[in-house]
Amino acid sequence: MTNLLISGASGTPLSILHTDSFDAWLTEQTQQTKNWLSTTQFSGKGMSLIPDANGELSQVIFVSSEPESYWVCGDLVNQLPAGQYQLKASEEQLKVAAFSWGLGAYKFDRYKKNEKTYPTLVINNQQIVEQAQKLVRSVSIVRDLVNTPAADMMPQHLGDTMEALATEFGAKVSQIVGDDLLKQNYPTIHMVGRASENLPRLIDLTWGDESAPQVTLVGKGVCFDSGGLDLKPGAGMRLMKKDMGGAAHVIGLAHQIMASNLPIRLRVLVPAVENAVSANAFRPGDVITTRKGITVEIDNTDAEGRLVLCDALAEANNDNPDLVIDFATLTGAMRIALGTELPGFFSNDDTLAAEMTVSGLKVEDPIWRMPLHKPYMELTGSDIADLANCGKTPFGGAITAALYLEAFVEKEISWAHFDVMAWNNRKLPGRPVGGEAFGIRAVFDYLETRFKK
């Protein structure tokens, strides 16, 4: 997708117009162009390919009510014939057009070859092209990871992905694998993943100047979720290859941070497991002592994401980072509350929450703050342990899950938790059905605004 964005000054002219400015544009055109648009009954909405006197393509217009939307070219790249198209527009419009052009051409082609030849967008601004290429690749990384079937995206594959990312950007990666998780006190990660032949692990990436402000990202890496002994029905299991979507999000976000060389000390923690069924699978009613020392009773083995995250969050405390952000495909309750396309997030920091929300609106990657309603913490109680891994009622399930996670974050650390779908259920411009990144552009814009010198 990134090779469809190039810097230059040649190509078929492409104009993206607001519907309100179409009439003014039309008055400046040749009679031949006016005749063509009239003959083809162009209504002033959508795309028109305008030929010259020889019948060859002379220019393209695309008329939209939202010409500065981040998804304005999401369908356009699939509708135009192959060739180079030169877009001349404002700097802001060039940025959004390049972004949606690149992602509009996204196809997951690992197993099914894509024969389509796509058009190339030419922008006479190298910086805008490079910025768009980085962002397109970061989002595409998320999509590719989520779309990959579980057989080819198990904990060891996530480890390989992070190793490759580290090699590209000069970062360091360590992995704690299998029974070494017990030796180094990550008991819940081990417990959730021990039933699988694909060994559980904690993947730990670090990058950047050690003296810079530290940002730690934590991503749920449940590479397939059968539900464990509380087995999911078939329909509920069908898309569980996407249950490592939180890990995919932080990997994509890490790529964007490192590619943009943000002046931060980055740490990425991915607890990677398969929640499988075997003779040694963990059971409802078991009690585990977590890394933080909090005891947790297992109410439901299908609430495994918060279990692997709680050990990783406890580890994140050790560096006393300036900011901890976690991503997880955690609850169906969040999808009920906000639908599948609007990610909800929780935070213990009002300023952080407000500024990230503004960033999301700025880059058309909306996020919605949800309440950490403290009285609901009682719903996570247990008669025999400090906490249970499920609330006593399904109501407010996203809130009780977030409150559970908050118990593992030190109070003085600024923290945000994203509960995301990681999947498009319907096709939208630039967003095909399948794996999707939600909220990472909002978070990156916030980090860039806060930390970039």
ABEGO torsion letter per residue (X at the ends): XAAABBBEABEBBBBBBBAAAAAAAAAABBAAAAAAAAAAGBAGBEBBBBBBAAGBBABBBBBBABAABAAAAAAAAAABBBEBBBBBBBAAAAAAAAAAAAAAABBBAAABBBABBBBBBBBBBAAAAAAAAAAAAAAAAAAAAAABBAAABBAAAAAAAAAAAAAAAGBBBBBBBEAAAAAAGBAAAAAAAAABABBBBBBBBBBEBAABBBBBBBBBBBABBAGEABBBBAAAAAAAAAAAAAAAAAAAAAAAAAAAGBBBBBBBBBBBBBBBBBAABBBBGBBBBBAAGBBBBBABAABAAAAAAAAAAAAAAAAGBABBBBBBBABAAAAAAAEAABBBBBBABAAAAAAAAAAAAAAGBBBBBBBBBAAAAAAABBAABABBABBABABGAAAAAAAAAAAABBAABBBBBBBBAGBBABBBBGBBBEBBBBGAAAAAAAAAAAABX
